[in-house]
Amino acid sequence: MGEKGKKSKTMSKSPRAAKEHKEQLERLQKKDPEFYQYLQQYGKDLLTFDDEDEDFDDDAEVDMEDAENQLDDETYQHDIPEEEEKPSKNVLTTEMVNSWCKSIREDEKLSAVHSIMKAFRTACHYGDDTGTDSSAKFAVMSSSVFNKIMLFTLSEMDRILRKLLNLPASGGKKETIIELMNTKQWKNYNHLVKSYLGNALHVLNQMTDTKMISFTLRRLQYSSVFLAAFPSLLRKYIKVALHFWGTGGDALPVVSFLFLRDLCVRLGSDCLDECFRGIYKAYVLNCHFVNASKLQHIQFLANCVIELIRVDLPTAYQHAFVFIRQLAMLLRDALNMKTKEAYRKVYEWKFINCLELWTGAICTYSSEADFRPLAYPLTQIISGVARLVPTARYFPLRLRCVKMLNRISAATGTFIPVSMLILDMLEMKELNRPPTGGVGKAVDLRTTLKASKPILKTRAFQEACVISVVEELAEHLAQWSYSVAFFELSFIPAVRLRSFCKCTKVERFRKEMRHLIRKIEANDEFTNERRASVTFLPNDNAATSFLEDEKKMGTSPLSQYVTTLRQRAQQRNDSMMESSVLVGEKSAVFGKKLDQIPDSDEEDDIKNDDGATVFSSSWLPGGDSRANLPKEEEKKKKKKKKKKKGMEQDEGVGDDEDVVEDLVLSSDEDEDEDEEDTAEEDGNEEQLGGSRQQNKKQKPKNLSNKNVRPHHHAKNNKSKKRKRAKLN
């Protein structure tokens, strides 16, 4: 009965298919008789109807819609024993997938490729609301079948497509695809390429596991060159990759960036502009706020932007010029309008991190003629930002600007007058007076732009500022410690440092400054001894080679002193990160990610093992799988809350308050209040008073958790009222 049923189906379908084929040929003969005549002469096999399986080398044109219509018969009749009972038509089984994979690997059957691509589409759209779509032949599959389909297709489809299209096994450029689009192979098989890339993009938007997304992107990177033929898909892939780059965890940001960089290298102008604009916007969105745990992540994002610029420096220059000009316009508005809103747009983390980004880019490509001209406008903007509001509360921001100027000066070999920005800080009363706010907490100037009034009066803040002043001034002078004009350059800074030593009442600060003054004097002697024997004039080109050998060895007193200062600063920053290990441990992964990504050859060796571990879960695309994730997260949060409550009961209320305060390494709590302020300091007292009232309100809540009995207290109040009523 089974054989008769099969025969009846083939008999019923073959006349219908032959009739449709004949009608198409008749329409072709009327529409384009010349082409029909050409087919009669050179392609008679195309005018005949053949149902047999085809190999990869067959040049017959296969329409995607016809392949999907024939897929059911090909799928269920392919390598299934006649004795076994035929499964339900809407169910995809492991045996079916295994038979297709075996036919592709061993026999290279094109019908099996169409079958696996149909199954891949079903897997990617599994769980979607298809409605009455008749093309959705397969509606049911298990997670193991889904994993097998995804793993095989992502691992093998790039090789299959390249063999069908007669392309090299790897690589390729946009020009190769443009030439390929005019060939017969592309007309025959471009629907397979589009189906593979389009369905993979759809399932990427459904995935929630970072390892699964990373594996999928790594495999799609091999086929990224095909996106040159599909501009709409290319734009969507760029958006998805940028989203994962900015928000992903573990190794996903690195994998996403490598995918974007590969697109820019292979496709060139087709995606460079969109990638440059998109990655800059994504960077800005991820650097609105800075704390100890986000420092390395923001630095990683900046390094990625700088690395992408390397792909095409002339094109990147055009975009960098526009973005730097936007920063200049914001600074101009703040200088002209002098309003709270205008100041806030400049003195915020987003603006400062953009300055840091372009400083890093200019320092990296300072030797390139395409990028070097941007150093001057950026230097002017940074200097203007540092002088915008010259108050002690913005010392951290000014020191950050000085550090950026020192980096640009060292990278470009250009003198930038930084010393006046630093020495002006020493003349302000906040650094000359003894601290009146106590010792205070350790201040991390890397995560602070504006200091609150209480922190401004602490000893910790004063020490942090004075030490940073010494470090940055020494860096600036060390850059020119081999210059023939060092004596004239260091004269005014030495005079003002001596003046600060006389005025300050803090012995620790006086000791630091005297040590720096001694190093400046020693460097004066170092340069003057060699300067006495020179014969060239100051404006001669020979002045640039003065002490060139000593500069390479770093033998000047200031250079050696700066080396010790850098080591001390590194130890201080490391101690800051250790104290915030609870919030910063995950961010340390970003510094090592680029080293962890294997080369392409190594990845080919481990791709199957990696994919087998990634696609081994019970996840399936659709709404149900996503709905379960928030519940799991809620359970984890509840467990964490229970643990915290247990810790509070064991340690006590006072200990808990100390722990919370120790985690705050700087004035980050006050930044939300301070963002609404300008350089005017009058409005901050009210905000500080409000924060103190909130702290007072929180303390009774903590006390009520322990030994206070509210019911007993209420009974005492009622008894007192009754006694008063009786007395009256």
N, C-alpha and C positions, 0 to 999 in steps of 0.2 A: 504493500500500500504506500510505503514511503517513497519508493522509486517512481510509482505512477504519479504520486502527487508532485514530485519534483519535475517530471517530464511535462505534466500538464501546465505547470507554472512557466517553464521555459517556452513551451509552445504558445502559451497565451501572450507572453511578453515579446517574443521575437517578431511576430507580424506587426505589432504595434510599433516597436522600435524601428523596424525596416520602413514602415510607412512614414514615420516622422523624418527619418533620414532622407528618404526620397523627396519629401516636400521641401526640406532644406536645400537639397541640391537643385531643385527646380527654381527656387527663389534666387539662389546664387547665380544660376544660368541667366535669368532675366536681368538681374541687377548688375552683374559684372561678367559679361560673356567672354571677355579676353582672359580673365583669370580662370574661368571654367575651362576654356580651351587649353590653357597652360597646364591645368591639372590633368586633363585627358592625355596630354603628351608625356608629362614627366611624373605624374603622381597618380597613376591609375589605382594604386592600392588604397588611396584616400577616398575614392569614390565607391569602394566596396565596404560592406559591413562585416566586421570581424569581432567576435566575442571572446577570443582567446586572450590569455594573460600575456603581458608585454614585459620585456626586460627594460633595464635602465637605458639601454642604448637605442631603444625604439623611438623613432621620430614622429610617431603618429600624434596628432593633436587630440588632447583629451580635455573636454570641457568640464569645469568643476561641478556644474549642476547635474550633468549626466552621470558623473562619477558618484555623486551623492545619491542619485536615484537608483543606481545599480549597486550601491554599497551593501544593502541588506542581503541580496542574493550572494554577492561575493564573500561577505563576511561569514555567513552561516554555512556556506558550502565549502569554505576554505579549510582544509586539513582537519575536518571533523569526521570521525569514523561513522559509517552508515548505521552500525549496530547501536550506537549510543542514541539516547533520546534527545531530540532537538530541544534546546532550552527556549525559554520565552523570548519573543522577539525584542522586548524592551530591556533585556538584561544583558549587561556586558560581563563576561566571565574571564577568569584567569586563563583558561585554555584557549579562548579566542585570541587574547592578546599575545600569548606565548606563540601561537601558530603564526600570527602576523610577523612577530619579531624574528622568528626562525626563517620565514620565507624571505624577509628583507636581507638578513645577514648571509644566508646561504645561496638562495636562488635569485636574489635581487628582483623580485616581482613588483611591478609597478602597482598592480591591484592591491597588494598588501600595504604599499605606501599610502594609497588612498584610504584604505580601511583604517590604518593607524591614525591618519590625520583626522578622519571623521571621529574616531574615538577620542583623540586629543581635544577636538573642539567640544565634544560632549563633556569631557572632564573639566575643561576650563570654564564652561558655562553651567556646570552642575549646580543645581539649586536656584538658578535664575527662573523668573516667572516667564515661561515660554508661551503660556496661553494656549491657543489652538494652532500653534505652529506645527505643521505636518512634517517639517524637515527634522525635527527632534526625534529621530528614530530610537535612540537609546535614552531611557529615562532613569534607569536604576543601575547603580554600581556600588561595589564595596570600597572601603578605604584602601585595601591592598591592591585592587585593580587600578584605582586612581593613582596610587604611588608608582605602580609598574608602568603605566602609560606615561606619566610625567617624566619619570627617570629615563625611559628609553627615548622618548621624543626629544627631550632637551639634550641628551648625550649624543644622539646619532643623527638628528635631522640636519644639522649643518653639513655633515659629511655627505649625506644623501643628496641634498640640494646642490652642493658644489659638483658632485659627480653628474647629476642630471644636466647641469648647465655648463659642463666642461670648464670649470674654474679650477684654479690651484687649490690645494688642500687647506690653505690658510692664507690670511692676509687679504690684500686687494685694496684698490682705491676707487674713488668715485668715478673716475674716467673709465675704469673697467666695467662698471655696472651700466654706464651710459652707452658704451659700445655694445654691451650684451643685450640691451633693450631693443635693439634693431635686428636681433637674430631670431631664428625660428625656435630655438630651444626656449628662449624667454617667453614667446607667445604660447608655447605648449605648457610650461610649468610655472609661470609667474603666479598663478592662483595658489599653488602650494606654498610659495614663499610668503605671500600675503596672508594666507590662512595661518601659517605657523607664527609669524610675528604678531598678527592681530590678536589671536587667541592667547598667546603668551602674555601680551600686554593686559588683556582682560583679567587673567588669573593673578597677575601681579598686584592689581588693585584689590583683590579679594584676600590675598595672603596676609597673615598676621605674625607668623614666626620669622624672626630675623634671619635665621640660618637658611630657611627655605627660600626666602627672598634673595639672599646673597648667592646661593647656588644657582638660582634661576637667572640672575643678572650676569653671573660669570659665564654661563653657557650661552646666553644671548649675545654676549660681547663678541663671540666668534662670528656671529651672523650680522653684526651691526652694519657692515658695509652694504647690505641689501636695502637698508632704510633710505639710501639715496634714490631709490625708485619710488618711494612712497612718502612724500613730504608731510602729509597729514599724520601718518604714524610716527614719523621722526619727531614732530613737535610734541606729540603725546609722550613719547619715550623720554624726551628731555625733561618734561615737567615731572614725570614720575621719578626719574633718577635724581633730580634736584630735591624733591621732597624727601626721598630716602637719605640723601646726603646730609640734609640739615637736621632731620629728626630721628634718624635711625640709631640703633644701639649696636654694641659689639663691633664686628668688622664691617657692618653694612655701609657706614659712611665711606670707608675706603673703597669697597667694591663699587659703590655708586659713582664715586669720583673717577675711578679707573675706566668705568663704562663711558662717562661723559668725555674724558680725555681721549679715549679711543675713537669716539664719534668725531671729535674735532680734528684729530689727526687724519682720519680716513676720508671724511666728507668735506673738510675745509670750509669754504665760505657758506655752504648750505646751512651750517648750524653754529658757526663761530659766534656770530652776533647774538643769537638767541642764548647761547650758553654763557657768554660773557655777562650779558644783562641778567640772566636768571641766577647765576651763581653769586653775583654781587648782591642782588636783592635777598637771596636766601641767607647770605652772610649777615646782612643788616638785620634781618628778622631774628637771628639767633644771638645777637650781641646787645640786646636792649639792657640786660642786667648782667653784672659781673660779681661773682663771689669766688671763694677759694676753690670750690668744686668745678667751676666753669672755666677757669683760666686756661687749662690745657686744651679743653674742647674748642674754645675760641681761637687759640693759637693754631690748633690743627686745621680749623676751617680757613684761617688766613693763609696757612701754608699751601692749602689746596688751591685757593684762588691765585696765589703767586705762581704755582706750578702750571696752572692752566694758561696763564699769560704767556708762558714760554712757547706755546704752540705757534703763535703768530703775533710777534711783537708789534708790527705796524698796525694791525687791526686792534690789538689791545690798547695801543696808545690812544687811538681815537676815543675809545670808551673811557679810559682812565682820565683823559682830559675833560670829558663831559662830567664825570662823577666828581672830580676835584673842583671843577667850576661850581657845581652845586654846593659844595662845602663853603667855597668862598662867598657865594651869595648869601648863605645863612649868616656868616660872620659879618658881612657888610650890613645886613639888616639889623643885627644886634648893635653894631657901632652907631648906626644912624638913628634907630628908633629908641634904643635904651629902655625897653619895656621888659616886664617879667617874662612874658612869653618868648620874646626874642632871645633873651639870655638863656632861657631854659632849653631852647633848641640847640644852642652851642654847648652848654655845660651839661651834657648828658652822655651816657655811655655809648649810645649809638654813634654820635658824632666823633667822640674820641677814638673809638675802635676803628672807625673808617680812616681816621688819620694814621692810626697804627698800621692798618693794612697797606696803605699807599706808601708809608715810610718803608715797610718791609719790601714792597715791590721795587721801589727805587733803589734801595740798598742792594737788592739781589741783581738788578740789571743796570747798575750804575755805569758799567763799561760799554753798554749798548747805546749806539747813537740814536736809536729810535725811542728810548725811554729816558735818557738823561735830561732832556729839556724840562721834564716835569719837576725836577728837584727844586728849581727856583720858586715857582708859585706855591708849592707845598710848604716850603720853608717860610714864606711870607704868611701863609695861613696859620701855621703853628705858632709863629711869633706873635701874631695878633691875638690868638686864643689865649696865650700865656699872659698877655697884658690886659685882657679885656676887663677883668675885675681884680685889681691888685690888692686883695685882702688876705689876711692870714688863714682864713677858712678854706681858701682855694690853694693852699700850699701843695697838697697832693697832686692836683691837676697841673700846676706849674712845673713841678718836678718831673711829671710824666712828659710834658712838652719839651723840657730841657733834654731829657733822655732821647727823645726822638730826634731833636736837632743834632745831638752829638753823634747819633748813628748816621744821619745823612752826611754830616761833615766828614766822618771817618771813611764812609764808602765813596764819596765823590772827590775827596781831597780838597774840598773847598772850605775856606775859613768862614765860620758863622759866629757872630758876636754873642756868645752864650753867657759869658761871665757876668754881664750886667744883670741878666735875668736872675742869676743865682745870688749875687751879692746884695741885690735889693731886698731879698728875703731876710738877710741878717740884720738889717737896720730896723726891722719892725719890732715893736715892743714885745710881741708875744714870744719871741725867741731870746730876748735880752733879760726878761724878768725871771725870777725863780718861779717854779710851778706852784700854783695855789689850789689845784684840783686833785692833789694826791698823786699817787703812783700811776693809777689808771691801768687799763688793759693794754695788751700788746696791740699795736696798730700796724696793719698790713697796708702800706701805701699803694700796693698793686691793685687792691680792691676798693680803694677809696678815692673819690673825686672831691668831696667837700666834707670838712670836719665840722661836727656840731660844737656848740659853745662849751659844754662840759668837757669834751675830749680835748678841745683846744688848750685848756689850762692844765692838762695832766703832764707829768714828767715823761711818760712813755711817748706822747705825741711830739714833745719838744726834742727828745733824743732821736726819734725816727727822722724828723725833718733835718736836724743838724748833721746827722750821719749821712743822709742822702745828699745834702749840700756839699759836704766834703767829697763824697764819691763822684758826683757829677762834675764838680769843678776840677778835681784831679783828672778825670777822664778828658775833659776839654783841654787842659794844659798839657797833658801827656801826648795828645795828638800832635802838638806843635813843639814838643820838647826837643826836637832835632832841627828846628827852624833857626836860620841865622838871625832872625828878629825876635827870638824868645825873650830876651832881656826886656825889650820894650813892651812886648805883649803881656808879660807877667808883672810889670811894675805896679800898675793900678790895682790888680787883684791882691797883690801882697800888701799894699798900703791899707786897703780896706779890711783885710783880714786882721792886720795888727790893730786897727781901730776897734774891730769887734772884740778882740781879746781884752782891750782896755775897758770896754763898756759892759761886757757881760758879767753877771754876778754868779754864774754857774761854772764851777771849777772844771767839770767834765768837758764842757764845751770849749773852754779855754785851752785845755790840754790837746783836744783834737785839732784845733786851729793852729796851735804852735807847731805841732808835728807836721802839718801840711806846709806851713811857712818854711820850716827847715828844709823840706824836700824841694820847694821852689828855689830857695837860695842855693842849694847844692846843684840844682839843674842849671842855674845861672852861671855858676863857675864852670860846669861841664861844657856849656856852649861857648862861653867867653874865651876859654883857653884855646879852643880850636878856631874861634872867630878872629883871634888876634893875628893869625898867620895867613889869612885869606887875602887875595889880591883883586878879586872881582868886586864890582859895584852891586848894590842891593837890587837893582833892576836888571841885572844880567841873568841869562838862562842858567848859568852855572850855579846860581844860588839854590836851585831846586835839587841839585845833587849834593848839597852840603850835609855831611854826616850820614850819607846814604848807607854805608856799611854798618855803622852803629845802629841805625834804625832797623835794619833787618835782624840784627841780633838782640835788639831791645835792651841796650845797656844803660840808658839814661836813668838817673835816680827816680824821676817821676814815673817812668814806665814800670820799674820794679815795684814802686809803691802802689801803683794802680793794680798790679797783679795780686798783691796781698789784699787790697780792698775788695777785689772781685771775689776772692775766696771767702772773705768774711761775709759778703752779701749773699753768696750762695748758701753758706751755712745758716744764715738767718732765714732765708726763704724756705730752706728745707725744714727748719724747725717749725715754721708757720704751717707748712703743709702737713707735717706730722700731727700737729695739734688739731687739725681738721680732718683727720683720717676717716672719720665716720661719714663725712659728706664728700670727700674727695678721692676715695679709693678707686671708684669706677673710672674717673676721668683720666687716671694715669694710663689707662689702656691705649689711649689715642696716640701717645708718643711712640708706641711700639707697633702700631698696626701696619705701617708700610713695610716693616721688616718681616712681618708674619705672612704677608701675601706671597704665595709661591709664584715662581716663574711659569710661563706658559707650558714649557716642557714638563716641569714637575707637576703642574696641574693636570695635564693629560694622564699622568700615571695614577694620580689619586682621585680622579673625578668619579669613578664608579664607586669606590669605597665611600667617598664623601657624600655622593648622592644617595647611596643606600642608607646611610645613617640619617640624612636629612629627611628623605621621604620614607620614613618608617612609622610615622604617627597615624592616628585615626582621623586626622583632619580632612574635611571635605569643604570645598567652597560653598557658600550659601549663608543665609541669615542665621541658621541655628548655631553654626560653629562660632560665629562672632558673638552671639548672645550669651554663650557660656563663659566667655572670657571675663566680662565684668563681674560675674558672680564669683569666679575664682579669685579675682583681685580683691573683692569685698571680704572674702574669707581671710585672705592674707592680712588685710588691714585690721580686721577684728582680732586676729591672733597677735598682731603687733601691739594693739591697744591693750590687750590683756597683759602682755609682757611688761608694758610700760607701767600699768597700774600696779603690778606686782613689785616692780622695782621701786615705785614711789612708796609703797607701804613698808618695804624693807629699809630704804635709805632715809626716809623722813622727808618732810616738806622743805626744810632749810637746805638740805643737800641737793634736792631737785632744782631749786632756784639757782644754786651755784653752777650746776651742770649746764643749764640753759645759758647762763651768762658766759661761761667759758667757751661755748661753741661759737659765740659772736666775737670774731677776731678784730672787727673794726666797727665803724659807725654805720654799718649797713642798716640797722634798725631805724636810724634817724634819717636815712637817705630818702625814704618815702615822704617824710615831712619836709626835708630840705629841698626836694625837687620843686616845691611850690614857692620857694624863696628866691630872691635875687641877691645881689651884693648887699642890699640893705639888710641890716641885722635886727631890725626892730620887731618884725613879726615872728621871729623864732622863739621868743620867750613864751609866748602863748602856747605854741605847739609843744614845747618842752613841758610846760605845766600840764597840758592835756595828757601827755604820755605818763607823767608821774601819777596823775589821778587814775589812769587806767591800771598802773601797777598797784596802786593802793586798793583798787577794787578787786584785783585778781587775788591778792593775798588772803582776804577772808574766805574766798572760795576754796583755796587750798587748805586753810585751817579747818573748814567745815568738813573736810573729808576724813579728819582724824578723830579728835576727841570731843568735839562739840556735839551736844545732843539737842537738836532743834525742838523736839516734842517736849522734853523736860523744861526747856527754857520757856516755851509757850505756857505751860502749866503754871510756872512761877509768876508770869505776868498776869494771868487770870486771878490767881490768889491775891496778888497785890491790889488789883482793882476792887475785888470784893471787900477787902479790909478798909479801903478808902471809902467805899459806899456805906459801910456800917458806921464808920466814924462820923460821916456827914449826917 
